[in-house]
């Protein structure tokens, strides 16, 4: 973020309290125009430590060029950053890690559904933590189009967003207490026109 405080005065301020009911630990409204972007995060994806580079429609390079992803996120006027925190006593507990990401994805889906049903928002870009896991096996592996483009969720990093700077600007800790895993998501949207 640039120029300090990311908190916005907005008629949607009650949205923060509302999404905290969805197993969300912390949330903040942001002005997307102040987000720090860097293509360095895309280069980290190229290292393919997660094994999804080039095998998931929502991961680089298939999600699209860096500049296009940055422009896509930059066309929204409002953003909601949120964090989920999950117990993780053992960093090698792969099942626990997977369950944490699944719980984070469920919270993200609840936030999106709430925006659509309660606020009438139609234009949403949801960015999550890690690769899209909507399908057990991504259709990209078979060379097929994504069958659920409205449900698929790319990561913040795939769009070049500095997650550490993002949460820091909102007074959300990047790491929480020992024995936990903290995951961050963001929903960009345009308010419903009246």
MARBA-3410 file (N, C-alpha, C, O; in Angstrom, 1 decimal):
194
0.8,-1.2,0.0,0.0,0.0,0.0,0.9,1.2,0.0,2.0,1.2,0.4 ~ 0.3,2.3,-0.5,1.1,3.6,-0.4,0.3,4.5,0.4,-1.0,4.4,0.5 ~ 0.9,5.5,0.9,0.3,6.6,1.6,-0.5,6.1,2.8,-1.6,6.7,3.1 ~ 0.0,5.1,3.5,-0.5,4.7,4.8,-1.8,4.0,4.9,-2.0,3.0,4.2 ~ -2.7,4.6,5.6,-4.0,3.9,6.1,-4.8,3.4,4.9,-5.1,4.1,4.0
-5.2,2.1,5.0,-6.0,1.5,3.9,-7.4,1.5,4.2,-8.3,1.2,3.4 ~ -7.8,1.9,5.4,-9.2,1.9,5.8,-10.0,2.9,5.1,-9.6,4.1,5.0 ~ -11.2,2.5,4.6,-12.0,3.4,3.9,-13.3,3.7,4.7,-13.8,2.9,5.4 ~ -13.8,4.9,4.6,-15.1,5.3,5.1,-16.1,4.9,4.0,-16.0,5.5,2.9 ~ -17.0,4.0,4.2,-17.8,3.5,3.2,-19.1,3.0,3.7,-19.1,2.6,4.9
-20.1,3.1,3.0,-21.4,2.6,3.4,-21.4,1.1,3.7,-22.2,0.5,4.4 ~ -20.3,0.4,3.2,-20.2,-1.0,3.4,-19.4,-1.4,4.7,-19.0,-2.5,4.9 ~ -19.1,-0.4,5.5,-18.3,-0.6,6.7,-18.8,-1.8,7.6,-18.1,-2.5,8.2 ~ -20.2,-1.9,7.6,-20.7,-3.0,8.4,-20.4,-4.4,7.8,-20.5,-5.4,8.5 ~ -19.9,-4.4,6.6,-19.5,-5.7,5.9,-18.4,-6.4,6.7,-18.4,-7.6,6.8
-17.5,-5.6,7.3,-16.5,-6.3,8.1,-17.1,-7.1,9.2,-16.7,-8.3,9.4 ~ -18.0,-6.5,10.0,-18.6,-7.3,11.1,-19.4,-8.5,10.6,-19.4,-9.5,11.2 ~ -20.0,-8.3,9.4,-20.8,-9.4,8.9,-19.9,-10.6,8.4,-20.2,-11.7,8.7 ~ -18.7,-10.3,7.8,-17.9,-11.4,7.3,-17.1,-12.1,8.5,-16.7,-13.2,8.3 ~ -17.0,-11.4,9.6,-16.3,-12.1,10.7,-17.1,-13.3,11.3,-16.6,-14.1,12.0
-18.4,-13.4,10.8,-19.2,-14.5,11.2,-18.9,-15.8,10.3,-19.4,-16.9,10.6 ~ -18.1,-15.6,9.3,-17.8,-16.7,8.4,-16.4,-17.4,8.7,-15.7,-17.7,7.7 ~ -16.1,-17.5,9.9,-14.8,-18.1,10.3,-13.6,-17.3,9.9,-12.6,-17.8,9.5 ~ -13.8,-16.0,9.8,-12.8,-15.1,9.4,-12.3,-14.4,10.7,-13.1,-14.0,11.5 ~ -11.0,-14.4,10.9,-10.4,-13.8,12.1,-10.3,-12.3,12.0,-10.5,-11.6,13.0
-9.9,-11.8,10.9,-9.8,-10.3,10.7,-10.2,-9.9,9.3,-10.1,-10.7,8.4 ~ -10.6,-8.6,9.2,-11.0,-8.1,7.9,-10.8,-6.6,7.9,-10.9,-6.0,8.9 ~ -10.6,-6.1,6.7,-10.5,-4.6,6.5,-10.9,-4.3,5.1,-10.7,-5.0,4.2 ~ -11.6,-3.1,5.0,-11.9,-2.6,3.7,-10.7,-1.8,3.2,-10.0,-1.2,4.0 ~ -10.5,-1.9,1.9,-9.3,-1.2,1.3,-9.7,-0.5,0.0,-10.7,-0.8,-0.6
-8.8,0.4,-0.3,-8.9,1.1,-1.6,-7.9,0.4,-2.5,-6.7,0.5,-2.3 ~ -8.4,-0.3,-3.5,-7.5,-1.1,-4.3,-6.4,-0.3,-5.1,-5.4,-0.9,-5.5 ~ -6.7,1.0,-5.2,-5.7,1.8,-6.0,-4.4,1.9,-5.2,-3.4,2.3,-5.8 ~ -4.3,1.6,-3.9,-3.1,1.7,-3.2,-2.3,0.4,-3.0,-1.4,0.4,-2.2 ~ -2.7,-0.6,-3.6,-2.1,-1.9,-3.5,-0.7,-2.0,-4.1,-0.5,-1.4,-5.2
0.3,-2.6,-3.4,1.6,-2.8,-4.0,1.6,-4.0,-4.8,1.2,-5.1,-4.4 ~ 2.0,-3.9,-6.1,2.2,-5.0,-7.0,3.6,-5.2,-7.3,4.4,-4.2,-7.3 ~ 4.0,-6.4,-7.6,5.4,-6.7,-8.1,5.4,-8.0,-8.9,4.8,-9.0,-8.5 ~ 6.0,-7.9,-10.0,6.2,-9.1,-10.9,7.1,-10.2,-10.2,7.1,-11.3,-10.6 ~ 7.8,-9.8,-9.1,8.6,-10.7,-8.4,7.8,-11.9,-7.9,8.4,-13.0,-7.8
6.6,-11.6,-7.5,5.8,-12.7,-6.9,5.5,-13.8,-8.0,5.4,-14.9,-7.7 ~ 5.3,-13.3,-9.2,5.1,-14.2,-10.3,6.3,-15.0,-10.6,6.2,-16.2,-10.9 ~ 7.5,-14.4,-10.4,8.8,-15.2,-10.6,8.9,-16.3,-9.5,9.4,-17.3,-9.8 ~ 8.4,-16.0,-8.3,8.4,-17.0,-7.3,7.5,-18.2,-7.7,7.9,-19.4,-7.5 ~ 6.4,-17.9,-8.4,5.6,-19.0,-8.9,6.3,-19.9,-9.9,6.1,-21.1,-10.0
7.2,-19.2,-10.7,7.9,-20.0,-11.7,8.9,-21.0,-11.1,9.2,-22.0,-11.7 ~ 9.2,-20.8,-9.8,10.1,-21.8,-9.1,9.3,-23.1,-8.9,9.9,-24.2,-8.6 ~ 8.0,-23.1,-9.0,7.1,-24.2,-8.9,7.2,-25.1,-7.7,7.2,-26.3,-7.7 ~ 7.5,-24.5,-6.5,7.6,-25.2,-5.3,6.3,-25.9,-4.9,6.3,-26.9,-4.2 ~ 5.2,-25.3,-5.3,3.9,-25.9,-5.0,3.4,-27.0,-6.0,2.5,-27.8,-5.7
4.1,-27.0,-7.1,3.7,-28.0,-8.1,2.6,-27.6,-9.0,2.1,-28.5,-9.8 ~ 2.1,-26.4,-9.0,0.9,-26.0,-9.8,1.2,-25.1,-10.9,0.3,-24.8,-11.7 ~ 2.5,-24.7,-11.1,2.8,-23.8,-12.2,2.5,-24.5,-13.5,3.1,-25.6,-13.8 ~ 1.7,-23.9,-14.4,1.4,-24.4,-15.7,0.4,-25.6,-15.6,0.2,-26.2,-16.7 ~ -0.1,-25.9,-14.5,-1.0,-27.1,-14.4,-2.4,-26.7,-13.7,-3.1,-27.6,-13.3
-2.6,-25.4,-13.6,-3.9,-24.9,-13.0,-4.3,-23.6,-13.7,-3.4,-22.7,-13.8 ~ -5.5,-23.5,-14.1,-5.9,-22.4,-14.9,-5.8,-21.1,-14.0,-5.7,-20.0,-14.6 ~ -5.8,-21.2,-12.7,-5.7,-20.0,-11.9,-4.3,-19.7,-11.4,-4.2,-18.7,-10.6 ~ -3.3,-20.4,-11.9,-1.9,-20.2,-11.5,-1.2,-19.7,-12.7,-1.6,-20.0,-13.9 ~ -0.1,-19.0,-12.5,0.8,-18.6,-13.7,1.3,-19.9,-14.4,1.4,-20.9,-13.7
1.6,-19.8,-15.6,1.3,-18.7,-16.5,-0.1,-18.7,-17.1,-0.5,-17.8,-17.8 ~ -0.9,-19.8,-16.8,-2.2,-19.9,-17.4,-3.2,-18.9,-17.0,-4.2,-18.6,-17.7 ~ -3.1,-18.3,-15.8,-4.0,-17.3,-15.3,-3.9,-16.0,-16.1,-4.9,-15.2,-16.1 ~ -2.9,-15.8,-16.9,-2.7,-14.7,-17.8,-1.4,-13.9,-17.4,-0.8,-14.1,-16.4 ~ -1.0,-13.0,-18.3,0.2,-12.3,-18.1,0.1,-11.4,-16.9,-1.0,-10.9,-16.5
1.2,-11.1,-16.2,1.2,-10.3,-15.0,0.5,-8.9,-15.2,-0.4,-8.6,-14.4 ~ 0.8,-8.2,-16.3,0.2,-6.9,-16.6,-1.3,-7.0,-16.7,-2.1,-6.1,-16.2 ~ -1.8,-8.1,-17.3,-3.3,-8.3,-17.5,-3.9,-8.5,-16.1,-5.0,-8.0,-15.8 ~ -3.3,-9.4,-15.3,-3.8,-9.6,-14.0,-3.9,-8.4,-13.1,-4.8,-8.1,-12.4 ~ -2.8,-7.6,-13.2,-2.7,-6.4,-12.4,-3.8,-5.4,-12.9,-4.5,-4.8,-12.0
-4.0,-5.3,-14.2,-5.1,-4.4,-14.7,-6.4,-4.9,-14.3,-7.3,-4.1,-14.0 ~ -6.6,-6.2,-14.3,-7.9,-6.8,-13.9,-8.3,-6.4,-12.5,-9.4,-6.0,-12.2 ~ -7.3,-6.6,-11.6,-7.6,-6.2,-10.2,-7.7,-4.7,-10.0,-8.5,-4.2,-9.2 ~ -7.0,-3.9,-10.8,-7.0,-2.5,-10.7,-8.3,-1.8,-11.2,-8.4,-0.6,-11.0 ~ -9.2,-2.5,-11.8,-10.4,-1.9,-12.3,-11.5,-1.8,-11.2,-12.6,-1.3,-11.5
-11.3,-2.3,-10.0,-12.3,-2.3,-9.0,-12.1,-1.1,-8.0,-11.0,-0.7,-7.8 ~ -13.2,-0.6,-7.5,-13.2,0.5,-6.6,-13.1,0.1,-5.1,-12.6,0.9,-4.3 ~ -13.5,-1.1,-4.8,-13.6,-1.5,-3.3,-12.9,-2.9,-3.2,-13.0,-3.7,-4.1 ~ -12.2,-3.0,-2.1,-11.7,-4.3,-1.7,-11.9,-4.7,-0.3,-12.0,-3.8,0.6 ~ -12.0,-5.9,0.0,-12.2,-6.5,1.3,-11.1,-7.5,1.5,-11.1,-8.6,0.9
-10.1,-7.2,2.4,-9.1,-8.1,2.7,-9.5,-8.9,4.0,-10.1,-8.3,4.9 ~ -9.3,-10.2,4.0,-9.6,-10.9,5.2,-8.6,-12.0,5.4,-7.9,-12.5,4.5 ~ -8.5,-12.4,6.7,-7.6,-13.5,7.1,-8.3,-14.5,7.9,-9.2,-14.3,8.7 ~ -7.9,-15.8,7.6,-8.4,-16.9,8.4,-7.2,-17.5,9.2,-6.1,-17.5,8.6 ~ -7.4,-17.9,10.4,-6.3,-18.5,11.2,-6.7,-19.9,11.6,-7.8,-20.1,12.1
-5.8,-20.8,11.4,-6.1,-22.2,11.7,-5.0,-22.9,12.6,-3.8,-22.5,12.4 ~ -5.4,-23.8,13.5,-4.4,-24.5,14.3,-3.5,-25.3,13.4,-4.0,-26.0,12.5 ~ -2.2,-25.3,13.6,-1.2,-26.0,12.9,0.0,-26.4,13.7,1.0,-25.8,13.6 ~ -0.2,-27.3,14.7,0.9,-27.6,15.6,2.1,-28.2,15.0,3.2,-28.2,15.5 ~ 1.9,-28.8,13.8,3.0,-29.5,13.1,3.1,-29.0,11.7,2.1,-29.2,10.9
4.2,-28.4,11.3,4.3,-27.8,10.0,4.4,-28.8,8.9,4.3,-28.5,7.7 ~ 4.5,-30.1,9.3,4.6,-31.2,8.3,3.3,-32.0,8.2,3.2,-33.0,7.6 ~ 2.2,-31.4,8.8,0.9,-32.0,8.8,0.2,-31.6,7.5,-0.6,-30.7,7.5 ~ 0.5,-32.4,6.4,0.0,-32.0,5.1,-1.5,-32.0,5.0,-2.2,-31.2,4.4 ~ -2.1,-33.0,5.7,-3.6,-33.1,5.8,-4.2,-31.9,6.5,-5.1,-31.3,6.0
-3.5,-31.5,7.6,-4.0,-30.3,8.3,-3.8,-29.0,7.5,-4.7,-28.1,7.5 ~ -2.7,-28.9,6.7,-2.5,-27.8,5.8,-3.6,-27.7,4.8,-4.2,-26.7,4.5 ~ -3.9,-28.8,4.2,-4.9,-28.9,3.1,-6.3,-28.5,3.7,-7.0,-27.8,3.1 ~ -6.6,-29.0,4.9,-7.8,-28.7,5.6,-7.9,-27.2,5.8,-9.0,-26.6,5.7 ~ -6.8,-26.6,6.2,-6.8,-25.1,6.5,-7.1,-24.3,5.2,-7.9,-23.4,5.2
-6.5,-24.8,4.1,-6.7,-24.1,2.8,-8.2,-24.3,2.4,-8.8,-23.4,1.8 ~ -8.7,-25.5,2.6,-10.1,-25.7,2.3,-11.1,-24.9,3.1,-12.1,-24.4,2.6 ~ -10.8,-24.7,4.4,-11.6,-23.9,5.3,-11.5,-22.4,4.8,-12.5,-21.7,4.9 ~ -10.3,-22.0,4.4,-10.1,-20.6,3.9,-11.0,-20.4,2.6,-11.6,-19.4,2.5 ~ -10.9,-21.4,1.7,-11.7,-21.3,0.5,-13.2,-21.3,0.8,-14.0,-20.5,0.2
-13.7,-22.0,1.8,-15.1,-22.0,2.2,-15.5,-20.6,2.7,-16.5,-20.1,2.4 ~ -14.6,-20.0,3.5,-14.8,-18.6,4.0,-14.9,-17.6,2.8,-15.8,-16.7,2.8 ~ -14.0,-17.8,1.9,-14.0,-16.9,0.7,-15.3,-17.0,-0.1,-15.9,-16.0,-0.5 ~ -15.8,-18.2,-0.2,-17.1,-18.5,-0.9,-18.2,-17.9,-0.2,-19.2,-17.3,-0.8 ~ -18.2,-17.9,1.2,-19.3,-17.3,2.0,-19.3,-15.8,1.8,-20.3,-15.2,1.7
-18.1,-15.2,1.8,-18.0,-13.8,1.6,-18.6,-13.4,0.2,-19.3,-12.4,0.1 ~ -18.2,-14.1,-0.8,-18.7,-13.8,-2.2,-20.2,-14.0,-2.2,-20.9,-13.1,-2.8 ~ -20.7,-15.0,-1.7,-22.2,-15.3,-1.7,-22.9,-14.1,-0.9,-23.9,-13.7,-1.3 ~ -22.3,-13.7,0.2,-22.9,-12.6,1.0,-23.0,-11.3,0.2,-24.0,-10.6,0.2 ~ -21.9,-11.0,-0.5,-21.9,-9.8,-1.3,-22.9,-9.8,-2.4,-23.6,-8.8,-2.6
-23.1,-11.0,-3.0,-24.1,-11.1,-4.0,-25.5,-11.1,-3.5,-26.4,-10.4,-4.1 ~ -25.8,-11.8,-2.4,-27.2,-12.0,-2.0,-27.6,-10.8,-1.1,-28.8,-10.3,-1.2 ~ -26.7,-10.2,-0.3,-27.2,-9.2,0.6,-26.9,-7.8,0.0,-27.8,-6.9,0.2 ~ -25.8,-7.6,-0.7,-25.5,-6.3,-1.3,-25.8,-6.2,-2.8,-25.6,-5.1,-3.4 ~ -26.2,-7.3,-3.4,-26.5,-7.2,-4.8,-25.3,-7.0,-5.7,-25.5,-6.6,-6.9
-24.1,-7.3,-5.3,-22.9,-7.1,-6.0,-22.9,-8.2,-7.1,-23.1,-9.4,-6.8 ~ -22.6,-7.8,-8.3,-22.5,-8.8,-9.5,-21.1,-8.9,-10.0,-20.7,-10.0,-10.5 ~ -20.3,-7.8,-9.9,-18.9,-7.8,-10.5,-17.9,-8.0,-9.4,-17.6,-7.1,-8.6 ~ -17.4,-9.2,-9.2,-16.5,-9.6,-8.2,-15.2,-10.3,-8.7,-15.3,-11.1,-9.7 ~ -14.1,-9.9,-8.2,-12.8,-10.7,-8.4,-12.4,-11.2,-7.1,-11.9,-10.4,-6.2
-12.4,-12.5,-6.9,-12.0,-13.1,-5.6,-10.6,-13.6,-5.8,-10.3,-14.3,-6.8 ~ -9.7,-13.3,-4.9,-8.3,-13.8,-4.9,-8.1,-14.5,-3.6,-8.3,-13.9,-2.5 ~ -7.6,-15.7,-3.6,-7.4,-16.5,-2.4,-6.0,-16.8,-2.1,-5.0,-16.1,-2.5 ~ -5.8,-17.8,-1.3,-4.5,-18.2,-0.9,-4.1,-19.5,-1.6,-4.8,-20.5,-1.4 ~ -3.1,-19.6,-2.3,-2.6,-20.8,-3.0,-3.4,-21.0,-4.2,-4.2,-20.2,-4.7
-3.2,-22.2,-4.8,-3.9,-22.5,-6.1,-5.3,-22.8,-5.9,-5.8,-23.1,-4.9 ~ -6.1,-22.6,-7.0,-7.5,-22.9,-7.0,-7.7,-24.4,-6.8,-7.0,-25.2,-7.5 ~ -8.5,-24.8,-6.0,-8.8,-26.2,-5.7,-10.3,-26.5,-5.9,-10.8,-27.5,-5.3 ~ -11.0,-25.7,-6.6,-12.4,-26.0,-6.8,-12.6,-27.4,-7.4,-13.6,-28.1,-7.0 ~ -11.8,-27.7,-8.4,-11.9,-29.1,-8.9,-10.7,-29.9,-8.4,-9.7,-29.4,-8.1
-11.0,-31.2,-8.2,-9.9,-32.1,-7.7,-8.7,-32.1,-8.6,-7.6,-32.1,-8.2 ~ -9.0,-32.1,-9.9,-8.0,-32.1,-10.9,-8.3,-31.0,-11.9,-9.4,-31.0,-12.5 ~ -7.4,-30.0,-12.1,-7.7,-28.9,-13.0,-7.8,-29.4,-14.5,-7.0,-30.3,-14.9 ~ -8.8,-28.9,-15.2,-9.0,-29.3,-16.6,-7.9,-28.9,-17.5,-7.7,-29.4,-18.5 ~ -7.0,-28.0,-17.0,-5.9,-27.5,-17.8,-4.9,-28.7,-18.1,-4.3,-28.7,-19.1
-4.9,-29.7,-17.2,-4.0,-30.8,-17.3,-4.4,-31.6,-18.5,-3.5,-32.2,-19.2 ~ -5.7,-31.6,-18.8,-6.2,-32.4,-20.0,-6.3,-31.5,-21.2,-6.8,-31.9,-22.3 ~ -5.9,-30.2,-21.1,-6.0,-29.3,-22.2,-7.4,-28.8,-22.4,-7.7,-28.3,-23.5 ~ -8.2,-28.9,-21.4,-9.6,-28.4,-21.5,-9.8,-27.1,-20.8,-9.1,-26.7,-20.0 ~ -10.9,-26.4,-21.3,-11.2,-25.1,-20.6,-11.7,-25.3,-19.2,-12.1,-26.4,-18.9
-11.6,-24.3,-18.4,-12.1,-24.4,-17.0,-13.6,-24.5,-17.1,-14.3,-23.7,-17.7 ~ -14.2,-25.6,-16.5,-15.6,-25.8,-16.5,-16.4,-24.9,-15.5,-17.6,-24.8,-15.6 ~ -15.7,-24.3,-14.6,-16.3,-23.4,-13.6,-15.6,-22.1,-13.5,-15.1,-21.7,-12.4 ~ -15.6,-21.3,-14.5,-14.8,-20.0,-14.5,-15.4,-19.0,-13.5,-14.6,-18.2,-13.0 ~ -16.7,-19.1,-13.1,-17.2,-18.2,-12.1,-16.9,-18.6,-10.7,-17.1,-17.9,-9.7
-16.5,-19.9,-10.5,-16.1,-20.4,-9.2,-14.6,-20.5,-8.9,-14.2,-20.5,-7.8 ~ -13.9,-20.5,-10.0,-12.4,-20.7,-9.9,-11.8,-19.4,-9.2,-12.2,-18.3,-9.5 ~ -10.8,-19.6,-8.4,-10.2,-18.5,-7.7,-8.7,-18.5,-7.8,-8.0,-19.5,-7.3 ~ -8.1,-17.5,-8.4,-6.7,-17.4,-8.4,-6.1,-16.9,-7.1,-6.9,-16.4,-6.2 ~ -4.8,-16.9,-6.9,-4.2,-16.4,-5.7,-3.9,-15.0,-5.8,-3.8,-14.4,-6.9
-3.7,-14.3,-4.6,-3.2,-12.9,-4.6,-1.9,-12.8,-5.3,-1.6,-11.9,-6.1 ~ -1.0,-13.8,-5.0,0.3,-13.7,-5.6,0.3,-13.9,-7.1,1.2,-13.3,-7.8 ~ -0.6,-14.6,-7.7,-0.7,-14.8,-9.1,-1.0,-13.5,-9.8,-0.7,-13.3,-11.0 ~ -1.6,-12.5,-9.1,-1.8,-11.2,-9.6,-0.7,-10.2,-9.2,-0.8,-9.0,-9.5 ~ 0.4,-10.7,-8.6,1.5,-9.9,-8.3,1.3,-9.0,-7.0,2.0,-8.0,-6.8
0.4,-9.4,-6.2,0.1,-8.6,-5.0,1.0,-9.0,-3.8,1.2,-10.2,-3.5 ~ 1.6,-8.0,-3.2,2.5,-8.3,-2.0,1.6,-8.5,-0.8,1.1,-7.5,-0.2 ~ 1.4,-9.7,-0.4,0.4,-10.0,0.6,0.9,-9.5,2.0,0.1,-9.0,2.8 ~ 2.2,-9.5,2.2,2.8,-9.0,3.5,2.5,-7.5,3.6,2.1,-7.1,4.7 ~ 2.7,-6.8,2.6,2.5,-5.3,2.6,1.0,-5.0,2.7,0.6,-4.1,3.4
0.2,-5.9,2.0,-1.3,-5.7,2.1,-1.8,-5.8,3.5,-2.5,-4.9,4.0 ~ -1.5,-6.9,4.2,-2.0,-7.1,5.5,-1.4,-6.1,6.5,-2.1,-5.6,7.4 ~ -0.1,-5.8,6.3,0.5,-4.8,7.2,-0.2,-3.5,7.2,-0.4,-2.8,8.2 ~ -0.5,-3.0,6.0,-1.2,-1.7,5.8,-2.6,-1.7,6.5,-3.1,-0.6,6.7 ~ -3.1,-2.8,6.7,-4.5,-2.9,7.3,-4.4,-3.3,8.8,-5.4,-3.6,9.4
-3.2,-3.3,9.4,-3.0,-3.7,10.8,-3.4,-5.2,11.0,-3.9,-5.5,12.1 ~ -3.3,-6.0,10.0,-3.5,-7.4,10.2,-2.2,-8.1,10.2,-1.3,-7.9,9.3 ~ -1.9,-8.9,11.3,-0.6,-9.6,11.3,-0.4,-10.6,10.2,-1.3,-11.3,9.8 ~ 0.8,-10.7,9.7,1.1,-11.6,8.6,1.2,-13.0,9.2,0.7,-14.0,8.7 ~ 1.8,-13.1,10.4,1.9,-14.4,11.1,1.2,-14.2,12.4,1.2,-13.1,13.0
0.6,-15.2,12.9,-0.1,-15.2,14.2,0.6,-16.1,15.2,1.8,-16.4,15.0 ~ 0.0,-16.5,16.3,0.7,-17.2,17.3,1.3,-18.5,16.8,0.8,-19.1,15.8 ~ 2.3,-19.0,17.5,3.0,-20.2,17.1,1.9,-21.4,17.1,1.0,-21.4,17.9 ~ 2.1,-22.3,16.2,1.2,-23.4,16.1,-0.1,-23.1,15.3,-1.1,-23.8,15.4 ~ 0.0,-22.0,14.4,-1.1,-21.7,13.6,-0.6,-21.4,12.2,0.6,-21.1,12.0
-1.5,-21.4,11.2,-1.3,-21.0,9.9,-2.3,-19.9,9.5,-3.5,-20.1,9.8 ~ -1.8,-18.8,9.0,-2.6,-17.7,8.6,-2.7,-17.6,7.1,-1.7,-17.6,6.4 ~ -3.9,-17.5,6.6,-4.2,-17.4,5.2,-5.0,-16.1,4.9,-5.8,-15.7,5.6 ~ -4.6,-15.5,3.7,-5.2,-14.2,3.4,-6.0,-14.3,2.1,-5.5,-15.0,1.1 ~ -7.1,-13.7,2.0,-7.9,-13.6,0.8,-8.3,-12.1,0.6,-8.3,-11.3,1.5
-8.7,-11.8,-0.6,-9.2,-10.5,-0.9,-10.3,-10.6,-2.0,-10.2,-11.4,-2.9 ~ -11.4,-9.8,-1.8,-12.5,-9.8,-2.7,-12.6,-8.3,-3.2,-12.9,-7.4,-2.4 ~ -12.3,-8.1,-4.5,-12.5,-6.8,-5.1,-13.9,-6.8,-5.7,-14.3,-7.8,-6.3 ~ -14.5,-5.7,-5.7,-15.9,-5.6,-6.2,-16.3,-4.2,-6.6,-15.7,-3.2,-6.1 ~ -17.3,-4.1,-7.4,-17.9,-2.8,-7.7,-19.2,-2.8,-7.0,-20.0,-3.8,-7.1
-19.5,-1.7,-6.4,-20.9,-1.6,-5.7,-22.0,-1.7,-6.7,-21.8,-1.2,-7.9 ~ -23.1,-2.2,-6.3,-24.3,-2.3,-7.2,-24.7,-0.8,-7.5,-24.9,0.0,-6.6 ~ -25.0,-0.6,-8.7,-25.4,0.8,-9.1,-26.9,0.9,-8.8,-27.7,0.0,-9.0 ~ -27.2,2.0,-8.2,-28.6,2.2,-7.8,-29.4,3.2,-8.7,-30.5,3.4,-8.6
END
